[in-house]
């Protein structure tokens, strides 16, 4: 059994253990509905507890799936937890006939805690789902998210333990289960938000170069602490960086793809585009500034599929960065794999790494061919124009798609369009690797 399957089984087992214990060893209930309602409540509680584990960047949990997949799962589990907790309240009221628990105001404190938890979960989900439409800045959203998380767990925990659930009070196994994992989640929360950032800051990386690659795009190169080497990483992975630059510049943590080659141990680089308030300040970063680095994360890497030697890369704009890391790594180790790179941009002056890609083509490691695609070219452009579609893919692949591996990174609309085109062309979905570099923002 793979580690990923083992983690999924463990996750499901721990979430369902409390409801199972309650069903077979708990006190008798008046109705089936109240029994079901309590089980839903316990399962929803455990899902909320494990939300902390999913988001805390625990390597042995993240590694089989990739952090982007884990965060998407984290979001889906939030919706499931909300549904279970809402069903818990309705079923308990229906099963006991105490509808005043839903509509009344003169209620025990523990019931109000339960209502508060349900409201906070819903508010957290709405703020996350509509962050962009509500024009909530990422850092404000994250601060609110981090504040609400312990408040929700505390409200649900004390709702269960303050006399609402006689099973919780009378059955030691459930009591121990809930208390153990709530304590573990609280400890992990403190580690993730406070202790680990403090430790990383004590051993900072140093900015050694800031290079302009294209309009509003910069490559920031960092050297590890003195006497240390860059940790091993896979080409195509990403990391989290928090800059400490002074000069009134903001201190925020963001995730960026590693654009350098892991064959080089003395430094590590990320290529960053101005996409918002914080990234607009990257150009003000200077050599000598400090930064904490946490990573690597992700599974978007050709080295995880060594059997594939004929590759097709699709990049849109700054989505070139993970693919560039792979290309640079293959150059450094003199890998002769064949790569067809479709690189989409609006205009020619926005092409990042254009000259370097041309040099790599000439050198022959890897056997790279780049197809630049512009959707708003200047007069005189001789290359491909418009959008990457089935016709363009077939043309440059010479109709031979069966033995190739496909890697796609770019804005969601482009990614969806290319994946749809590949599937329509008969490409096996298991051979299509995708990376959404905006998965957290």
C-alpha positions as semicolon CSV with decimal commas, in nm:
position;residue;x (nm);y (nm);z (nm)
1;X;0,000;0,000;0,000
2;X;0,133;0,344;-0,090
3;X;0,189;0,613;0,171
4;X;-0,086;0,825;0,015
5;X;-0,346;0,549;0,051
6;X;-0,232;0,482;0,407
7;X;-0,275;0,848;0,499
8;X;-0,624;0,859;0,345
9;X;-0,731;0,547;0,538
10;X;-0,584;0,685;0,861
11;X;-0,757;1,019;0,808
12;X;-1,096;0,856;0,745
13;X;-1,052;0,617;1,038
14;X;-0,970;0,890;1,288
15;X;-1,259;1,106;1,171
16;X;-1,506;0,818;1,201
17;X;-1,372;0,665;1,524
18;X;-1,567;0,895;1,758
19;X;-1,902;0,837;1,579
20;X;-1,839;0,461;1,583
21;X;-1,761;0,464;1,955
22;X;-2,069;0,675;2,021
23;X;-2,291;0,440;1,822
24;X;-2,180;0,114;1,985
25;X;-2,085;0,224;2,336
26;X;-2,278;0,546;2,399
27;X;-2,593;0,595;2,601
28;X;-2,927;0,521;2,444
29;X;-3,109;0,795;2,258
30;X;-3,478;0,860;2,222
31;X;-3,473;0,849;1,844
32;X;-3,266;0,745;1,548
33;X;-3,247;1,109;1,436
34;X;-3,079;1,227;1,755
35;X;-2,833;0,936;1,731
36;X;-2,752;1,030;1,372
37;X;-2,728;1,397;1,466
38;X;-2,472;1,329;1,735
39;X;-2,265;1,117;1,497
40;X;-2,268;1,396;1,238
41;X;-2,157;1,642;1,504
42;X;-1,865;1,426;1,615
43;X;-1,752;1,365;1,256
44;X;-1,777;1,738;1,178
45;X;-1,576;1,818;1,490
46;X;-1,298;1,580;1,389
47;X;-1,289;1,720;1,036
48;X;-1,234;2,066;1,182
49;X;-0,955;1,933;1,403
50;X;-0,777;1,776;1,107
51;X;-0,805;2,095;0,903
52;X;-0,506;2,215;1,106
53;X;-0,307;1,903;1,013
54;X;-0,386;1,951;0,642
55;X;-0,274;2,315;0,634
56;X;0,032;2,298;0,859
57;X;0,281;2,191;0,586
58;X;0,368;1,858;0,747
59;X;0,608;1,698;0,501
60;X;0,509;1,334;0,548
61;X;0,142;1,426;0,484
62;X;0,216;1,662;0,195
63;X;0,473;1,457;0,007
64;X;0,246;1,190;-0,151
65;X;-0,008;1,445;-0,278
66;X;0,157;1,784;-0,323
67;X;0,065;2,085;-0,113
68;X;-0,158;2,237;-0,382
69;X;-0,375;1,923;-0,384
70;X;-0,374;1,911;-0,004
71;X;-0,498;2,270;0,022
72;X;-0,779;2,203;-0,225
73;X;-0,877;1,899;-0,018
74;X;-0,859;2,119;0,293
75;X;-1,113;2,355;0,136
76;X;-1,349;2,073;0,035
77;X;-1,333;1,931;0,388
78;X;-1,436;2,269;0,527
79;X;-1,758;2,251;0,324
80;X;-1,818;1,894;0,440
81;X;-1,759;1,991;0,804
82;X;-2,007;2,279;0,770
83;X;-2,267;2,045;0,623
84;X;-2,218;1,789;0,900
85;X;-2,242;2,049;1,175
86;X;-2,554;2,206;1,025
87;X;-2,711;1,860;0,990
88;X;-2,611;1,787;1,351
89;X;-2,806;2,086;1,478
90;X;-3,116;2,010;1,270
91;X;-3,119;1,636;1,346
92;X;-3,071;1,689;1,719
93;X;-3,360;1,936;1,723
94;X;-3,581;1,704;1,516
95;X;-3,487;1,396;1,717
96;X;-3,551;1,552;2,057
97;X;-3,833;1,786;1,956
98;X;-3,639;2,079;2,104
99;X;-3,667;2,321;1,814
100;X;-3,600;2,606;2,054
101;X;-3,232;2,504;2,022
102;X;-3,255;2,633;1,662
103;X;-3,493;2,927;1,695
104;X;-3,490;3,018;2,064
105;X;-3,287;3,282;2,245
106;X;-3,303;3,167;2,608
107;X;-3,049;2,887;2,567
108;X;-2,767;2,728;2,768
109;X;-2,419;2,871;2,708
110;X;-2,305;2,546;2,546
111;X;-2,577;2,574;2,279
112;X;-2,470;2,929;2,202
113;X;-2,114;2,802;2,162
114;X;-2,235;2,550;1,907
115;X;-2,425;2,819;1,717
116;X;-2,121;3,046;1,726
117;X;-1,900;2,770;1,586
118;X;-2,144;2,705;1,301
119;X;-2,159;3,076;1,219
120;X;-1,780;3,114;1,226
121;X;-1,724;2,812;0,999
122;X;-1,974;2,953;0,749
123;X;-1,814;3,301;0,767
124;X;-1,468;3,153;0,715
125;X;-1,580;2,955;0,410
126;X;-1,760;3,254;0,256
127;X;-1,459;3,482;0,307
128;X;-1,232;3,221;0,146
129;X;-1,464;3,147;-0,146
130;X;-1,533;3,511;-0,228
131;X;-1,204;3,669;-0,126
132;X;-1,142;3,816;-0,470
133;X;-1,497;3,935;-0,529
134;X;-1,510;4,092;-0,183
135;X;-1,174;4,258;-0,257
136;X;-1,021;4,122;0,061
137;X;-0,643;4,147;0,045
138;X;-0,468;3,814;0,082
139;X;-0,283;3,904;0,402
140;X;-0,601;4,034;0,567
141;X;-0,786;3,719;0,466
142;X;-0,508;3,497;0,600
143;X;-0,490;3,689;0,929
144;X;-0,866;3,653;0,974
145;X;-0,852;3,287;0,876
146;X;-0,577;3,220;1,130
147;X;-0,769;3,400;1,406
148;X;-1,096;3,221;1,336
149;X;-0,943;2,872;1,331
150;X;-0,866;2,844;1,706
151;X;-1,190;3,025;1,793
152;X;-1,390;2,766;1,598
153;X;-1,210;2,472;1,754
154;X;-1,251;2,613;2,105
155;X;-1,623;2,677;2,051
156;X;-1,690;2,326;1,917
157;X;-1,477;2,161;2,186
158;X;-1,649;2,332;2,476
159;X;-1,989;2,288;2,313
160;X;-1,927;1,913;2,332
161;X;-1,780;1,913;2,680
162;X;-2,014;2,152;2,862
163;X;-2,296;1,908;2,915
164;X;-2,459;1,898;2,572
165;X;-2,338;1,550;2,492
166;X;-2,387;1,309;2,777
167;X;-2,192;1,052;2,575
168;X;-1,890;1,278;2,570
169;X;-1,906;1,317;2,945
170;X;-1,974;0,953;3,027
171;X;-1,768;0,764;2,769
172;X;-1,396;0,797;2,843
173;X;-1,287;0,671;2,501
174;X;-1,467;0,952;2,316
175;X;-1,351;1,202;2,575
176;X;-0,989;1,097;2,533
177;X;-1,015;1,088;2,152
178;X;-1,153;1,440;2,124
179;X;-0,921;1,585;2,387
180;X;-0,608;1,420;2,242
181;X;-0,655;1,542;1,886
182;X;-0,781;1,885;1,986
183;X;-0,468;1,930;2,197
184;X;-0,252;1,803;1,910
185;X;-0,421;2,046;1,670
186;X;-0,372;2,336;1,911
187;X;-0,003;2,249;1,954
188;X;0,043;2,220;1,578
189;X;-0,129;2,554;1,528
190;X;0,120;2,723;1,764
191;X;0,412;2,549;1,590
192;X;0,294;2,640;1,240
193;X;0,215;3,006;1,303
194;X;0,466;3,105;1,570
195;X;0,748;2,865;1,658
196;X;0,855;2,749;1,312
197;X;0,857;3,104;1,163
198;X;1,065;3,217;1,461
199;X;1,317;2,937;1,408
200;X;1,339;3,005;1,034
201;X;1,399;3,373;1,099
202;X;1,692;3,286;1,325
203;X;1,868;3,122;1,027
204;X;1,786;3,350;0,736
205;X;1,887;3,331;0,372
206;X;2,052;3,637;0,216
207;X;1,951;3,804;-0,108
208;X;2,255;3,804;-0,338
209;X;2,097;3,923;-0,663
210;X;1,778;4,081;-0,798
211;X;1,757;4,066;-1,177
212;X;1,487;4,217;-1,400
213;X;1,372;3,948;-1,647
214;X;1,088;4,134;-1,823
215;X;0,856;4,425;-1,742
216;X;0,750;4,381;-1,377
217;X;0,921;4,042;-1,346
218;X;1,225;3,986;-1,124
219;X;1,441;3,688;-1,031
220;X;1,548;3,700;-0,668
221;X;1,845;3,479;-0,584
222;X;1,909;3,375;-0,225
223;X;2,215;3,225;-0,057
224;X;2,165;2,985;0,237
225;X;2,297;3,066;0,586
226;X;2,674;3,064;0,613
227;X;2,815;2,712;0,617
228;X;2,492;2,560;0,483
229;X;2,383;2,430;0,145
230;X;2,044;2,467;-0,017
231;X;1,820;2,175;0,083
232;X;1,757;1,913;-0,184
233;X;1,453;1,989;-0,396
234;X;1,295;1,868;-0,716
235;X;1,291;2,086;-1,026
236;X;0,942;2,235;-1,046
237;X;0,876;2,257;-0,672
238;X;0,794;2,575;-0,481
239;X;0,873;2,725;-0,143
240;X;0,747;2,992;0,095
241;X;0,954;3,309;0,140
242;X;0,922;3,586;0,396
243;X;1,142;3,888;0,322
244;X;1,291;4,105;0,596
245;X;1,399;4,411;0,401
246;X;1,337;4,704;0,632
247;X;1,298;5,043;0,462
248;X;0,927;5,040;0,540
249;X;0,866;4,745;0,306
250;X;0,601;4,490;0,409
251;X;0,689;4,162;0,581
252;X;0,466;3,892;0,439
253;X;0,503;3,524;0,356
254;X;0,415;3,410;0,003
255;X;0,469;3,097;-0,202
256;X;0,674;3,116;-0,521
257;X;0,800;2,852;-0,759
258;X;1,171;2,777;-0,751
259;X;1,303;2,872;-1,094
260;X;1,665;2,766;-1,038
261;X;1,818;2,423;-1,093
262;X;1,858;2,189;-0,794
263;X;2,195;2,086;-0,937
264;X;2,330;2,413;-0,796
265;X;2,365;2,404;-0,417
266;X;2,508;2,748;-0,342
267;X;2,192;2,946;-0,413
268;X;1,822;2,921;-0,491
269;X;1,606;3,151;-0,704
270;X;1,243;3,244;-0,755
271;X;1,115;3,448;-1,047
272;X;0,835;3,675;-0,929
273;X;0,585;3,883;-1,126
274;X;0,404;4,192;-1,003
275;X;0,055;4,054;-0,942
276;X;-0,054;4,257;-0,640
277;X;0,034;4,493;-0,359
278;X;0,317;4,288;-0,213
279;X;0,474;4,163;-0,536
280;X;0,481;4,521;-0,666
281;X;0,756;4,582;-0,407
282;X;0,984;4,295;-0,521
283;X;1,180;4,530;-0,744
284;X;1,278;4,723;-0,430
285;X;1,449;4,415;-0,286
286;X;1,827;4,458;-0,264
287;X;2,133;4,240;-0,224
288;X;2,197;4,195;0,147
289;X;1,829;4,178;0,244
290;X;1,733;3,877;0,455
291;X;1,457;3,621;0,407
292;X;1,326;3,306;0,571
293;X;1,264;3,011;0,337
294;X;1,036;2,716;0,403
295;X;1,016;2,429;0,160
296;X;1,030;2,263;-0,079
297;X;0,675;2,153;-0,158
298;X;0,481;2,014;-0,454
299;X;0,491;1,722;-0,698
300;X;0,495;1,904;-1,031
301;X;0,827;1,764;-1,153
302;X;0,942;1,549;-1,443
303;X;1,185;1,356;-1,219
304;X;0,888;1,185;-1,054
305;X;0,815;1,022;-1,391
306;X;1,158;0,903;-1,510
307;X;1,008;0,673;-1,773
308;X;0,894;0,976;-1,974
309;X;1,168;1,103;-2,207
310;X;0,951;1,278;-2,468
311;X;0,789;1,576;-2,298
312;X;0,556;1,857;-2,398
313;X;0,550;2,166;-2,176
314;X;0,279;2,434;-2,183
315;X;0,346;2,764;-2,003
316;X;0,145;3,082;-1,978
317;X;0,325;3,398;-1,867
318;X;0,495;3,353;-1,531
319;X;0,380;2,989;-1,538
320;X;0,711;2,923;-1,712
321;X;0,895;2,916;-1,376
322;X;0,851;2,549;-1,271
323;X;0,914;2,436;-1,629
324;X;1,225;2,654;-1,647
325;X;1,356;2,487;-1,332
326;X;1,313;2,149;-1,502
327;X;1,479;2,268;-1,825
328;X;1,772;2,420;-1,635
329;X;1,816;2,102;-1,433
330;X;1,821;1,890;-1,750
331;X;2,078;2,129;-1,896
332;X;2,298;2,101;-1,586
333;X;2,292;1,720;-1,578
334;X;2,311;1,698;-1,960
335;X;1,984;1,514;-1,994
336;X;1,903;1,443;-2,360
337;X;1,527;1,416;-2,315
338;X;1,317;1,576;-2,587
339;X;1,109;1,879;-2,485
340;X;0,858;2,071;-2,694
341;X;0,776;2,393;-2,508
342;X;0,465;2,595;-2,595
343;X;0,508;2,933;-2,428
344;X;0,213;3,174;-2,442
345;X;0,240;3,549;-2,375
346;X;0,059;3,863;-2,481
347;X;0,355;4,038;-2,642
348;X;0,714;3,955;-2,731
349;X;0,868;4,188;-2,472
350;X;0,684;3,996;-2,196
351;X;0,857;3,667;-2,273
352;X;1,057;3,567;-1,966
353;X;1,388;3,380;-2,019
354;X;1,364;3,423;-2,398
355;X;1,741;3,450;-2,460
356;X;1,828;3,171;-2,217
357;X;1,577;2,937;-2,377
358;X;1,735;3,009;-2,716
359;X;2,082;2,930;-2,579
360;X;1,963;2,603;-2,428
361;X;1,813;2,507;-2,765
362;X;2,148;2,563;-2,929
363;X;2,343;2,368;-2,666
364;X;2,126;2,056;-2,701
365;X;2,080;1,963;-2,334
366;X;1,792;1,890;-2,327
367;X;1,675;1,859;-2,688
368;X;1,451;2,164;-2,657
369;X;1,227;2,324;-2,916
370;X;1,033;2,635;-2,810
371;X;0,713;2,751;-2,978
372;X;0,635;3,106;-2,871
373;X;0,265;3,193;-2,898
374;X;0,151;3,557;-2,875
375;X;-0,214;3,658;-2,855
376;X;-0,149;4,030;-2,913
377;X;0,170;4,048;-3,121
378;X;0,332;4,360;-3,258
379;X;0,357;4,408;-3,634
380;X;0,626;4,188;-3,786
381;X;0,589;3,891;-3,549
382;X;0,659;3,571;-3,744
383;X;0,566;3,311;-3,484
384;X;0,240;3,151;-3,371
385;X;-0,047;3,378;-3,267
386;X;-0,377;3,343;-3,084
387;X;-0,444;3,066;-2,834
388;X;-0,289;2,722;-2,803
389;X;-0,550;2,484;-2,940
390;X;-0,584;2,129;-3,073
391;X;-0,475;2,226;-3,424
392;X;-0,157;2,396;-3,300
393;X;-0,072;2,104;-3,069
394;X;-0,116;1,847;-3,347
395;X;0,085;2,058;-3,589
396;X;0,395;2,083;-3,371
397;X;0,368;1,731;-3,228
398;X;0,337;1,591;-3,581
399;X;0,029;1,401;-3,465
400;X;0,239;1,179;-3,237
401;X;0,093;1,213;-2,886
402;X;0,083;0,860;-2,749
403;X;0,432;0,833;-2,598
404;X;0,459;1,186;-2,460
405;X;0,420;1,328;-2,111
406;X;0,243;1,665;-2,078
407;X;0,307;1,940;-1,821
408;X;0,083;2,248;-1,799
409;X;0,128;2,558;-1,584
410;X;-0,049;2,888;-1,633
411;X;-0,362;3,087;-1,553
412;X;-0,669;2,869;-1,483
413;X;-0,853;2,952;-1,811
414;X;-0,547;2,855;-2,016
415;X;-0,490;2,541;-1,813
416;X;-0,851;2,431;-1,854
417;X;-0,842;2,498;-2,228
418;X;-0,520;2,305;-2,287
419;X;-0,623;2,009;-2,073
420;X;-0,955;1,995;-2,258
421;X;-0,772;2,005;-2,594
422;X;-0,536;1,725;-2,488
423;X;-0,821;1,506;-2,373
424;X;-1,008;1,569;-2,699
425;X;-0,693;1,462;-2,884
426;X;-0,706;1,130;-2,699
427;X;-0,426;1,190;-2,447
428;X;-0,454;0,971;-2,137
429;X;-0,535;1,199;-1,840
430;X;-0,274;1,011;-1,634
431;X;-0,007;1,160;-1,861
432;X;-0,121;1,520;-1,801
433;X;0,047;1,695;-1,507
434;X;-0,092;2,031;-1,401
435;X;0,018;2,303;-1,162
436;X;-0,202;2,591;-1,049
437;X;0,049;2,840;-0,913
438;X;-0,237;3,053;-0,772
439;X;-0,371;2,776;-0,546
440;X;-0,341;2,979;-0,223
441;X;-0,405;3,335;-0,329
